[in-house]
Amino acid sequence: MAGIIAGFGDQREVELLVEAGFTPFEVIRIATSNGAEFMGDPAGTIAPDKQADLVVLKGDPSKNIADIENVETVFKDGIGYDSTKLIESVHGMVGSR
């Protein structure tokens, strides 16, 4: 969708699934390994000898799904990106946050 920073829509979808009655743990599985399996993507889980893009969060979204919004670092293709700096770099260009 135009004007939305990548990832924020996904965070809200996860929160809505919890509001609909899924447990936070079930929703984390739905958003990671289930989605990857459905798409035929070998990603979605962490295991030895497996490539992974990761998100480091402050908090525990398996207990409090709102913690999914507390992104500290994003690892993509082995490179870590500071979440705050990424958002600041596009401030005023996209999104509503």
Secondary structure, 3 states (H helix, E strand, C coil): CCCCCCCHHHHHHHHHHHHCCCCHHHHHHHHHHHHHHHCCCCCCCCCCCCCCCEEEECCCCCCCHHHHHCEEEEEECCEEEEHHHHHHHCCCCCCCC
